[in-house]
Amino acid sequence: MGGVNTGASTAERAPKQDRSRATRQRLLEAAVACLAEHGWSGSTVAVVAERAGVSRGAAQHHFPTREDLFTAAVEYVAEERSTALRALFPQGAADDRRAVVSALVDLYTGPLFRAALHLWVAASKEDQLRPRVTELEARVGRETHRIAVDLLGADESHPGTRETVQGLLDMARGLGLANLLTDDRARRERVVEQWAALLDETLG
């Protein structure tokens, strides 16, 4: 009889774990949306929980502190965007470098970047938050750099190649900042064209 009970409890646990994962994902997505729309000061655990459609207690069960919630949220979406970027070029290095540059620039013009920016500003003032965000940014930056190197077919053993790829990412971040205030899509397209041409010339 003990074996029967164990089987039943195992069967019951799976849907419960699925619900728990779904709740966690809703909270993370709601946190990023709140941070992008309202900034750090307007994004509390209670506001996020309400947006996600869960109780505050459930939110705090998954994320005991506000800092836990928002650093996890930005990391979650960063990973999702990295996965989506790789999925655009499933074969790895792309023939069309302009498409790669455009996709990388898009990483910095959406709600993820807006949310991350609010988190960076908050971290500059919040001692408890700063080390978490610094570590997160370093990790996300390394992953984005690796993806860029792979997709551009860049050989970092050549002098200057690593700096060229990093310059591309720094440029993309700058375009993302400019896009926060005005929609500069036309200028962005011209810059993307120029960078793609420079990369073709520099990387061969």
TORPA-4810 file (N, C-alpha, C, O; in nm, 3 decimals):
<nodes>
NODE_1_0.083_-0.120_0.000_0.000_0.000_0.000_0.087_0.126_0.000_0.051_0.228_-0.058_M
NODE_2_0.205_0.115_0.068_0.293_0.231_0.070_0.335_0.272_-0.068_0.346_0.391_-0.098_G
NODE_3_0.358_0.168_-0.158_0.400_0.200_-0.293_0.293_0.275_-0.369_0.323_0.366_-0.447_G
NODE_4_0.164_0.238_-0.346_0.054_0.306_-0.414_0.048_0.452_-0.374_0.030_0.540_-0.458_V
NODE_5_0.064_0.477_-0.245_0.058_0.614_-0.197_0.171_0.699_-0.254_0.152_0.815_-0.290_N
NODE_6_0.289_0.639_-0.262_0.404_0.712_-0.316_0.379_0.750_-0.461_0.411_0.861_-0.504_T
NODE_7_0.321_0.656_-0.537_0.291_0.685_-0.678_0.193_0.798_-0.691_0.208_0.884_-0.778_G
NODE_8_0.091_0.798_-0.606_-0.011_0.903_-0.613_0.050_1.038_-0.580_0.021_1.138_-0.646_A
NODE_9_0.136_1.042_-0.477_0.194_1.171_-0.438_0.288_1.223_-0.546_0.296_1.343_-0.569_S
NODE_10_0.359_1.130_-0.613_0.447_1.171_-0.722_0.366_1.229_-0.836_0.403_1.330_-0.895_T
NODE_11_0.255_1.164_-0.868_0.168_1.212_-0.976_0.109_1.348_-0.943_0.088_1.431_-1.032_A
NODE_12_0.083_1.371_-0.815_0.026_1.498_-0.774_0.131_1.609_-0.776_0.100_1.726_-0.800_E
NODE_13_0.257_1.570_-0.751_0.362_1.671_-0.744_0.389_1.735_-0.880_0.417_1.854_-0.888_R
NODE_14_0.382_1.656_-0.987_0.417_1.707_-1.121_0.332_1.827_-1.161_0.387_1.931_-1.198_A
NODE_15_0.197_1.817_-1.154_0.117_1.935_-1.188_0.145_2.053_-1.096_0.142_2.169_-1.139_P
NODE_16_0.173_2.024_-0.969_0.203_2.132_-0.874_0.332_2.203_-0.915_0.340_2.326_-0.909_K
NODE_17_0.433_2.125_-0.957_0.559_2.185_-1.002_0.539_2.266_-1.129_0.598_2.372_-1.146_Q
NODE_18_0.453_2.214_-1.218_0.422_2.288_-1.341_0.357_2.422_-1.309_0.391_2.525_-1.368_D
NODE_19_0.263_2.420_-1.214_0.197_2.545_-1.174_0.296_2.641_-1.112_0.291_2.762_-1.136_R
NODE_20_0.387_2.586_-1.032_0.488_2.670_-0.967_0.578_2.737_-1.071_0.610_2.855_-1.060_S
NODE_21_0.620_2.660_-1.172_0.703_2.716_-1.279_0.628_2.823_-1.356_0.685_2.926_-1.391_R
NODE_22_0.500_2.798_-1.383_0.419_2.894_-1.458_0.401_3.023_-1.378_0.406_3.133_-1.434_A
NODE_23_0.381_3.009_-1.247_0.368_3.127_-1.161_0.498_3.207_-1.160_0.496_3.330_-1.169_T
NODE_24_0.610_3.137_-1.148_0.739_3.204_-1.147_0.762_3.281_-1.278_0.809_3.395_-1.277_R
NODE_25_0.728_3.217_-1.390_0.747_3.282_-1.520_0.659_3.406_-1.533_0.704_3.509_-1.583_Q
NODE_26_0.534_3.396_-1.489_0.443_3.513_-1.494_0.499_3.627_-1.411_0.493_3.743_-1.453_R
NODE_27_0.553_3.596_-1.294_0.611_3.699_-1.207_0.731_3.765_-1.273_0.745_3.888_-1.268_L
NODE_28_0.817_3.686_-1.335_0.936_3.741_-1.400_0.897_3.833_-1.516_0.952_3.942_-1.529_L
NODE_29_0.804_3.788_-1.598_0.761_3.869_-1.712_0.692_3.997_-1.665_0.713_4.104_-1.723_E
NODE_30_0.610_3.986_-1.561_0.542_4.104_-1.507_0.642_4.201_-1.447_0.625_4.323_-1.458_A
NODE_31_0.746_4.150_-1.382_0.848_4.237_-1.321_0.921_4.317_-1.427_0.943_4.437_-1.409_A
NODE_32_0.959_4.253_-1.537_1.028_4.324_-1.644_0.937_4.431_-1.704_0.981_4.544_-1.729_V
NODE_33_0.811_4.396_-1.728_0.716_4.494_-1.785_0.698_4.613_-1.691_0.696_4.727_-1.736_A
NODE_34_0.685_4.586_-1.561_0.668_4.695_-1.464_0.792_4.784_-1.459_0.782_4.907_-1.456_C
NODE_35_0.908_4.721_-1.458_1.032_4.797_-1.451_1.049_4.885_-1.574_1.093_5.000_-1.564_L
NODE_36_1.014_4.831_-1.692_1.025_4.908_-1.816_0.927_5.025_-1.819_0.959_5.132_-1.871_A
NODE_37_0.808_5.004_-1.762_0.704_5.107_-1.769_0.711_5.208_-1.655_0.687_5.327_-1.676_E
NODE_38_0.743_5.160_-1.535_0.731_5.245_-1.416_0.863_5.277_-1.347_0.866_5.359_-1.255_H
NODE_39_0.973_5.212_-1.391_1.100_5.235_-1.324_1.107_5.164_-1.190_1.012_5.098_-1.149_G
NODE_40_1.220_5.178_-1.122_1.243_5.107_-0.996_1.148_5.154_-0.887_1.091_5.072_-0.815_W
NODE_41_1.131_5.285_-0.874_1.050_5.336_-0.763_0.904_5.295_-0.774_0.836_5.281_-0.672_S
NODE_42_0.855_5.275_-0.895_0.714_5.238_-0.913_0.690_5.090_-0.925_0.578_5.046_-0.949_G
NODE_43_0.796_5.011_-0.908_0.785_4.865_-0.925_0.808_4.795_-0.793_0.921_4.764_-0.756_S
NODE_44_0.701_4.771_-0.722_0.710_4.698_-0.595_0.666_4.553_-0.618_0.609_4.521_-0.722_T
NODE_45_0.693_4.468_-0.520_0.651_4.328_-0.529_0.499_4.320_-0.540_0.446_4.238_-0.615_V
NODE_46_0.429_4.406_-0.465_0.283_4.405_-0.469_0.231_4.442_-0.608_0.136_4.380_-0.657_A
NODE_47_0.291_4.542_-0.671_0.249_4.584_-0.806_0.273_4.471_-0.906_0.188_4.443_-0.991_V
NODE_48_0.388_4.407_-0.896_0.421_4.297_-0.987_0.326_4.179_-0.966_0.278_4.119_-1.062_V
NODE_49_0.301_4.146_-0.839_0.211_4.034_-0.809_0.072_4.058_-0.867_0.011_3.968_-0.925_A
NODE_50_0.022_4.181_-0.851_-0.110_4.214_-0.905_-0.111_4.199_-1.058_-0.206_4.145_-1.114_E
NODE_51_-0.006_4.248_-1.124_0.001_4.238_-1.269_0.009_4.093_-1.315_-0.048_4.056_-1.418_R
NODE_52_0.079_4.011_-1.237_0.094_3.870_-1.273_-0.029_3.788_-1.237_-0.042_3.673_-1.280_A
NODE_53_-0.118_3.847_-1.158_-0.239_3.775_-1.119_-0.216_3.673_-1.008_-0.284_3.570_-1.002_G
NODE_54_-0.120_3.701_-0.922_-0.093_3.611_-0.809_-0.092_3.692_-0.680_-0.084_3.815_-0.683_V
NODE_55_-0.100_3.622_-0.568_-0.099_3.692_-0.439_0.042_3.740_-0.407_0.141_3.688_-0.458_S
NODE_56_0.049_3.840_-0.320_0.181_3.889_-0.278_0.257_3.779_-0.206_0.378_3.767_-0.221_R
NODE_57_0.185_3.699_-0.127_0.249_3.588_-0.056_0.312_3.488_-0.151_0.422_3.438_-0.127_G
NODE_58_0.241_3.458_-0.262_0.295_3.365_-0.361_0.420_3.424_-0.426_0.517_3.353_-0.453_A
NODE_59_0.415_3.555_-0.452_0.532_3.621_-0.512_0.652_3.611_-0.418_0.763_3.581_-0.463_A
NODE_60_0.630_3.635_-0.290_0.740_3.633_-0.194_0.788_3.490_-0.165_0.900_3.470_-0.117_Q
NODE_61_0.703_3.392_-0.192_0.747_3.253_-0.180_0.855_3.224_-0.284_0.953_3.156_-0.255_H
NODE_62_0.836_3.275_-0.405_0.932_3.254_-0.513_1.053_3.347_-0.500_1.167_3.308_-0.526_H
NODE_63_1.026_3.471_-0.459_1.132_3.573_-0.452_1.119_3.647_-0.319_1.039_3.740_-0.308_F
NODE_64_1.196_3.607_-0.218_1.181_3.665_-0.084_1.201_3.816_-0.078_1.140_3.883_0.005_P
NODE_65_1.287_3.870_-0.165_1.312_4.015_-0.161_1.286_4.077_-0.297_1.282_4.009_-0.400_T
NODE_66_1.268_4.207_-0.296_1.248_4.283_-0.420_1.369_4.269_-0.513_1.355_4.256_-0.634_R
NODE_67_1.488_4.273_-0.452_1.611_4.260_-0.531_1.618_4.123_-0.599_1.659_4.113_-0.715_E
NODE_68_1.577_4.018_-0.527_1.574_3.883_-0.585_1.485_3.882_-0.709_1.522_3.827_-0.813_D
NODE_69_1.368_3.941_-0.697_1.269_3.940_-0.805_1.321_4.010_-0.930_1.314_3.955_-1.040_L
NODE_70_1.373_4.131_-0.913_1.407_4.210_-1.033_1.537_4.167_-1.100_1.549_4.173_-1.222_F
NODE_71_1.635_4.124_-1.021_1.756_4.073_-1.087_1.724_3.942_-1.160_1.774_3.919_-1.270_T
NODE_72_1.642_3.858_-1.101_1.602_3.732_-1.167_1.521_3.762_-1.293_1.535_3.692_-1.394_A
NODE_73_1.437_3.864_-1.288_1.352_3.897_-1.402_1.434_3.942_-1.523_1.412_3.895_-1.634_A
NODE_74_1.529_4.032_-1.500_1.610_4.080_-1.612_1.699_3.968_-1.665_1.720_3.957_-1.786_V
NODE_75_1.750_3.884_-1.576_1.832_3.771_-1.619_1.749_3.674_-1.702_1.796_3.624_-1.805_E
NODE_76_1.628_3.647_-1.659_1.539_3.555_-1.730_1.514_3.603_-1.873_1.527_3.526_-1.968_Y
NODE_77_1.477_3.728_-1.887_1.446_3.778_-2.021_1.572_3.789_-2.106_1.567_3.769_-2.227_V
NODE_78_1.686_3.822_-2.043_1.812_3.825_-2.118_1.843_3.688_-2.177_1.886_3.678_-2.291_A
NODE_79_1.820_3.584_-2.098_1.842_3.448_-2.148_1.745_3.414_-2.260_1.782_3.349_-2.358_E
NODE_80_1.620_3.458_-2.244_1.521_3.434_-2.349_1.562_3.503_-2.479_1.550_3.446_-2.587_E
NODE_81_1.611_3.627_-2.468_1.652_3.701_-2.588_1.775_3.638_-2.652_1.787_3.635_-2.775_R
NODE_82_1.868_3.588_-2.570_1.986_3.521_-2.625_1.944_3.396_-2.703_1.995_3.368_-2.811_S
NODE_83_1.850_3.322_-2.645_1.799_3.202_-2.712_1.733_3.239_-2.844_1.752_3.172_-2.946_T
NODE_84_1.653_3.346_-2.842_1.584_3.390_-2.963_1.683_3.436_-3.068_1.664_3.413_-3.187_A
NODE_85_1.791_3.503_-3.024_1.892_3.551_-3.119_1.961_3.434_-3.187_1.980_3.436_-3.309_L
NODE_86_1.998_3.332_-3.110_2.061_3.214_-3.169_1.965_3.143_-3.263_2.006_3.089_-3.366_R
NODE_87_1.836_3.144_-3.229_1.736_3.075_-3.312_1.720_3.142_-3.449_1.678_3.077_-3.545_A
NODE_88_1.752_3.271_-3.458_1.743_3.340_-3.587_1.848_3.287_-3.685_1.829_3.293_-3.806_L
NODE_89_1.959_3.236_-3.629_2.068_3.186_-3.711_2.107_3.046_-3.660_2.215_3.029_-3.603_F
NODE_90_2.019_2.947_-3.681_2.042_2.815_-3.621_2.167_2.744_-3.672_2.218_2.654_-3.607_P
NODE_91_2.216_2.785_-3.788_2.335_2.719_-3.843_2.465_2.782_-3.792_2.574_2.741_-3.832_Q
NODE_92_2.454_2.881_-3.703_2.574_2.947_-3.652_2.609_3.069_-3.733_2.522_3.151_-3.762_G
NODE_93_2.735_3.082_-3.771_2.782_3.201_-3.844_2.694_3.227_-3.966_2.664_3.137_-4.044_A
NODE_94_2.652_3.354_-3.981_2.560_3.391_-4.088_2.636_3.450_-4.206_2.740_3.514_-4.189_A
NODE_95_2.583_3.427_-4.327_2.643_3.485_-4.447_2.620_3.636_-4.452_2.704_3.712_-4.500_D
NODE_96_2.504_3.678_-4.402_2.464_3.819_-4.409_2.496_3.888_-4.276_2.419_3.878_-4.180_D
NODE_97_2.610_3.956_-4.270_2.648_4.021_-4.144_2.555_4.135_-4.109_2.537_4.167_-3.992_R
NODE_98_2.495_4.197_-4.209_2.402_4.305_-4.179_2.285_4.253_-4.095_2.239_4.320_-4.003_R
NODE_99_2.237_4.133_-4.128_2.126_4.074_-4.051_2.167_4.050_-3.907_2.087_4.068_-3.815_A
NODE_100_2.292_4.009_-3.887_2.342_3.985_-3.751_2.351_4.117_-3.674_2.308_4.125_-3.559_V
NODE_101_2.408_4.219_-3.738_2.420_4.350_-3.672_2.282_4.402_-3.635_2.261_4.453_-3.525_V
NODE_102_2.187_4.390_-3.728_2.051_4.438_-3.702_1.988_4.363_-3.585_1.922_4.425_-3.501_S
NODE_103_2.007_4.232_-3.578_1.950_4.152_-3.470_2.013_4.190_-3.336_1.944_4.196_-3.234_A
NODE_104_2.145_4.215_-3.336_2.212_4.255_-3.212_2.162_4.392_-3.165_2.141_4.413_-3.046_L
NODE_105_2.145_4.484_-3.258_2.094_4.617_-3.223_1.953_4.605_-3.165_1.919_4.677_-3.071_V
NODE_106_1.873_4.515_-3.220_1.736_4.496_-3.169_1.735_4.453_-3.022_1.640_4.482_-2.950_D
NODE_107_1.842_4.384_-2.978_1.851_4.343_-2.838_1.847_4.464_-2.743_1.802_4.454_-2.629_L
NODE_108_1.895_4.577_-2.794_1.909_4.695_-2.709_1.800_4.801_-2.732_1.810_4.913_-2.682_Y
NODE_109_1.697_4.766_-2.807_1.592_4.866_-2.833_1.455_4.819_-2.786_1.354_4.883_-2.817_T
NODE_110_1.449_4.709_-2.711_1.321_4.658_-2.663_1.302_4.680_-2.515_1.382_4.748_-2.451_G
NODE_111_1.195_4.624_-2.459_1.163_4.642_-2.318_1.268_4.584_-2.224_1.283_4.632_-2.111_P
NODE_112_1.342_4.481_-2.268_1.447_4.427_-2.183_1.551_4.532_-2.151_1.589_4.550_-2.035_L
NODE_113_1.597_4.602_-2.253_1.701_4.703_-2.231_1.646_4.815_-2.143_1.716_4.864_-2.054_F
NODE_114_1.523_4.855_-2.168_1.462_4.962_-2.086_1.455_4.919_-1.939_1.484_4.998_-1.849_R
NODE_115_1.415_4.795_-1.917_1.406_4.744_-1.781_1.545_4.736_-1.718_1.564_4.773_-1.602_A
NODE_116_1.642_4.686_-1.795_1.778_4.673_-1.743_1.834_4.811_-1.706_1.904_4.825_-1.605_A
NODE_117_1.803_4.911_-1.786_1.853_5.046_-1.759_1.800_5.098_-1.626_1.874_5.158_-1.549_L
NODE_118_1.672_5.075_-1.599_1.615_5.116_-1.471_1.685_5.042_-1.356_1.711_5.100_-1.250_H
NODE_119_1.716_4.916_-1.380_1.783_4.838_-1.277_1.924_4.891_-1.252_1.969_4.897_-1.137_L
NODE_120_1.995_4.930_-1.359_2.130_4.987_-1.344_2.127_5.117_-1.264_2.210_5.138_-1.176_W
NODE_121_2.030_5.203_-1.296_2.019_5.331_-1.224_1.992_5.306_-1.076_2.052_5.369_-0.989_V
NODE_122_1.900_5.211_-1.049_1.870_5.179_-0.909_1.994_5.124_-0.839_2.021_5.158_-0.724_A
NODE_123_2.069_5.038_-0.909_2.186_4.975_-0.849_2.295_5.077_-0.817_2.375_5.057_-0.725_A
NODE_124_2.298_5.186_-0.893_2.399_5.289_-0.866_2.373_5.359_-0.733_2.461_5.424_-0.678_S
NODE_125_2.250_5.345_-0.682_2.214_5.412_-0.557_2.189_5.313_-0.442_2.192_5.351_-0.325_K
NODE_126_2.163_5.186_-0.477_2.127_5.087_-0.375_2.245_4.991_-0.352_2.276_4.909_-0.438_E
NODE_127_2.308_5.002_-0.237_2.425_4.919_-0.207_2.392_4.770_-0.211_2.475_4.689_-0.253_D
NODE_128_2.271_4.733_-0.167_2.233_4.593_-0.161_2.212_4.536_-0.301_2.233_4.417_-0.324_Q
NODE_129_2.171_4.619_-0.393_2.140_4.575_-0.529_2.262_4.575_-0.620_2.271_4.494_-0.712_L
NODE_130_2.357_4.665_-0.594_2.468_4.689_-0.688_2.548_4.563_-0.721_2.569_4.537_-0.839_R
NODE_131_2.594_4.484_-0.622_2.676_4.367_-0.659_2.599_4.265_-0.743_2.658_4.201_-0.831_P
NODE_132_2.470_4.250_-0.718_2.390_4.155_-0.797_2.380_4.201_-0.942_2.397_4.121_-1.035_R
NODE_133_2.353_4.328_-0.961_2.337_4.380_-1.097_2.470_4.382_-1.171_2.476_4.353_-1.290_V
NODE_134_2.578_4.414_-1.100_2.711_4.413_-1.161_2.746_4.274_-1.211_2.796_4.257_-1.322_T
NODE_135_2.719_4.173_-1.128_2.747_4.034_-1.167_2.659_3.992_-1.284_2.706_3.928_-1.378_E
NODE_136_2.531_4.029_-1.278_2.437_3.995_-1.386_2.480_4.058_-1.518_2.481_3.991_-1.621_L
NODE_137_2.514_4.185_-1.514_2.554_4.256_-1.635_2.680_4.194_-1.696_2.691_4.182_-1.818_E
NODE_138_2.774_4.156_-1.612_2.897_4.093_-1.662_2.866_3.960_-1.730_2.922_3.929_-1.834_A
NODE_139_2.776_3.882_-1.669_2.742_3.752_-1.726_2.667_3.766_-1.858_2.699_3.698_-1.956_R
NODE_140_2.568_3.856_-1.860_2.492_3.879_-1.983_2.582_3.935_-2.092_2.570_3.899_-2.209_V
NODE_141_2.674_4.024_-2.053_2.766_4.082_-2.150_2.856_3.977_-2.213_2.879_3.979_-2.334_G
NODE_142_2.906_3.885_-2.130_2.991_3.778_-2.184_2.914_3.689_-2.281_2.966_3.652_-2.386_R
NODE_143_2.791_3.655_-2.245_2.710_3.569_-2.331_2.679_3.638_-2.464_2.688_3.576_-2.570_E
NODE_144_2.642_3.765_-2.457_2.611_3.839_-2.580_2.735_3.848_-2.669_2.725_3.836_-2.791_T
NODE_145_2.851_3.870_-2.608_2.976_3.878_-2.684_3.004_3.745_-2.754_3.042_3.742_-2.871_H
NODE_146_2.986_3.634_-2.681_3.009_3.501_-2.740_2.917_3.478_-2.859_2.959_3.428_-2.963_R
NODE_147_2.790_3.514_-2.843_2.693_3.496_-2.952_2.735_3.580_-3.072_2.731_3.533_-3.185_I
NODE_148_2.774_3.705_-3.047_2.815_3.794_-3.157_2.934_3.737_-3.232_2.936_3.738_-3.355_A
NODE_149_3.033_3.687_-3.159_3.153_3.629_-3.221_3.113_3.510_-3.309_3.160_3.498_-3.423_V
NODE_150_3.027_3.423_-3.255_2.983_3.305_-3.331_2.909_3.345_-3.458_2.939_3.294_-3.566_D
NODE_151_2.813_3.435_-3.444_2.726_3.469_-3.558_2.800_3.548_-3.665_2.768_3.539_-3.784_L
NODE_152_2.898_3.626_-3.623_2.975_3.705_-3.720_3.089_3.624_-3.784_3.154_3.670_-3.878_L
NODE_153_3.111_3.503_-3.732_3.221_3.423_-3.782_3.355_3.490_-3.757_3.446_3.481_-3.839_G
NODE_154_3.367_3.557_-3.643_3.488_3.633_-3.611_3.594_3.544_-3.548_3.562_3.458_-3.465_A
NODE_155_3.718_3.563_-3.587_3.831_3.489_-3.531_3.905_3.580_-3.433_3.979_3.669_-3.473_D
NODE_156_3.882_3.555_-3.303_3.940_3.645_-3.203_4.089_3.625_-3.182_4.151_3.697_-3.103_E
NODE_157_4.149_3.528_-3.253_4.294_3.516_-3.244_4.363_3.625_-3.326_4.482_3.650_-3.310_S
NODE_158_4.287_3.690_-3.414_4.342_3.801_-3.491_4.342_3.928_-3.408_4.240_3.959_-3.345_H
NODE_159_4.452_4.003_-3.404_4.459_4.126_-3.324_4.347_4.224_-3.362_4.322_4.250_-3.480_P
NODE_160_4.282_4.277_-3.260_4.179_4.379_-3.282_4.039_4.325_-3.304_3.943_4.401_-3.298_G
NODE_161_4.025_4.194_-3.330_3.892_4.138_-3.358_3.801_4.146_-3.236_3.684_4.183_-3.248_T
NODE_162_3.854_4.110_-3.119_3.772_4.115_-2.998_3.722_4.257_-2.972_3.606_4.277_-2.938_R
NODE_163_3.811_4.355_-2.990_3.773_4.494_-2.968_3.671_4.541_-3.072_3.584_4.623_-3.041_E
NODE_164_3.682_4.490_-3.194_3.586_4.527_-3.299_3.446_4.477_-3.263_3.348_4.549_-3.277_T
NODE_165_3.438_4.352_-3.216_3.308_4.296_-3.177_3.253_4.371_-3.057_3.134_4.402_-3.052_V
NODE_166_3.340_4.400_-2.958_3.294_4.474_-2.840_3.248_4.614_-2.879_3.151_4.666_-2.824_Q
NODE_167_3.317_4.675_-2.974_3.275_4.806_-3.023_3.137_4.802_-3.085_3.057_4.895_-3.069_G
NODE_168_3.108_4.693_-3.156_2.973_4.676_-3.214_2.868_4.672_-3.104_2.764_4.737_-3.115_L
NODE_169_2.895_4.597_-2.998_2.798_4.585_-2.888_2.783_4.718_-2.813_2.672_4.754_-2.773_L
NODE_170_2.894_4.790_-2.795_2.886_4.921_-2.730_2.805_5.018_-2.816_2.727_5.098_-2.764_D
NODE_171_2.825_5.011_-2.947_2.748_5.095_-3.038_2.599_5.061_-3.030_2.515_5.151_-3.027_M
NODE_172_2.568_4.932_-3.026_2.428_4.890_-3.018_2.363_4.941_-2.889_2.247_4.983_-2.890_A
NODE_173_2.438_4.938_-2.780_2.386_4.990_-2.652_2.360_5.140_-2.662_2.261_5.189_-2.609_R
NODE_174_2.450_5.211_-2.730_2.430_5.355_-2.749_2.306_5.385_-2.830_2.233_5.479_-2.800_G
NODE_175_2.281_5.304_-2.933_2.159_5.323_-3.013_2.035_5.295_-2.929_1.932_5.359_-2.945_L
NODE_176_2.047_5.198_-2.839_1.935_5.169_-2.750_1.905_5.285_-2.657_1.789_5.317_-2.632_G
NODE_177_2.010_5.349_-2.607_1.991_5.467_-2.521_1.923_5.580_-2.597_1.832_5.644_-2.546_L
NODE_178_1.969_5.603_-2.721_1.909_5.710_-2.802_1.762_5.682_-2.828_1.681_5.774_-2.836_A
NODE_179_1.728_5.554_-2.842_1.591_5.516_-2.874_1.495_5.534_-2.756_1.373_5.531_-2.775_N
NODE_180_1.550_5.551_-2.635_1.463_5.570_-2.519_1.385_5.701_-2.528_1.273_5.710_-2.478_L
NODE_181_1.445_5.802_-2.591_1.382_5.934_-2.597_1.305_5.957_-2.727_1.195_6.014_-2.725_L
NODE_182_1.362_5.914_-2.838_1.296_5.934_-2.967_1.311_5.809_-3.052_1.406_5.733_-3.035_T
NODE_183_1.218_5.788_-3.142_1.226_5.677_-3.235_1.318_5.717_-3.350_1.278_5.788_-3.442_D
NODE_184_1.444_5.671_-3.342_1.541_5.711_-3.445_1.570_5.594_-3.539_1.685_5.570_-3.576_D
NODE_185_1.464_5.523_-3.578_1.479_5.403_-3.661_1.555_5.430_-3.790_1.639_5.350_-3.831_R
NODE_186_1.526_5.543_-3.856_1.590_5.573_-3.984_1.742_5.589_-3.967_1.820_5.535_-4.045_A
NODE_187_1.782_5.664_-3.863_1.925_5.681_-3.838_1.988_5.548_-3.799_2.100_5.517_-3.839_R
NODE_188_1.915_5.471_-3.720_1.965_5.341_-3.676_1.994_5.249_-3.795_2.095_5.178_-3.797_R
NODE_189_1.906_5.251_-3.893_1.925_5.167_-4.011_2.052_5.206_-4.087_2.125_5.120_-4.136_E
NODE_190_2.079_5.337_-4.095_2.200_5.382_-4.164_2.326_5.339_-4.089_2.425_5.300_-4.150_R
NODE_191_2.320_5.347_-3.956_2.434_5.305_-3.875_2.457_5.154_-3.889_2.572_5.109_-3.898_V
NODE_192_2.349_5.077_-3.890_2.360_4.932_-3.907_2.427_4.898_-4.039_2.515_4.812_-4.045_V
NODE_193_2.385_4.966_-4.146_2.445_4.944_-4.278_2.596_4.971_-4.275_2.675_4.893_-4.327_E
NODE_194_2.634_5.083_-4.213_2.775_5.121_-4.207_2.856_5.021_-4.126_2.966_4.983_-4.166_Q
NODE_195_2.803_4.979_-4.011_2.875_4.884_-3.927_2.892_4.750_-3.997_2.997_4.687_-3.987_W
NODE_196_2.788_4.706_-4.068_2.797_4.579_-4.142_2.908_4.587_-4.246_2.984_4.492_-4.264_A
NODE_197_2.917_4.701_-4.316_3.021_4.719_-4.417_3.160_4.719_-4.352_3.253_4.658_-4.404_A
NODE_198_3.171_4.787_-4.238_3.300_4.790_-4.167_3.342_4.650_-4.120_3.459_4.614_-4.127_L
NODE_199_3.244_4.573_-4.072_3.275_4.438_-4.025_3.319_4.348_-4.139_3.412_4.268_-4.125_L
NODE_200_3.252_4.361_-4.254_3.292_4.281_-4.371_3.436_4.314_-4.410_3.513_4.225_-4.448_D
NODE_201_3.471_4.441_-4.401_3.606_4.484_-4.438_3.708_4.440_-4.333_3.819_4.398_-4.368_E
NODE_202_3.671_4.452_-4.206_3.766_4.423_-4.098_3.782_4.273_-4.071_3.893_4.224_-4.051_T
NODE_203_3.670_4.200_-4.072_3.673_4.059_-4.036_3.701_3.969_-4.156_3.738_3.853_-4.140_L
NODE_204_3.683_4.023_-4.277_3.712_3.946_-4.398_3.600_3.852_-4.435_3.610_3.780_-4.534_G
</nodes>
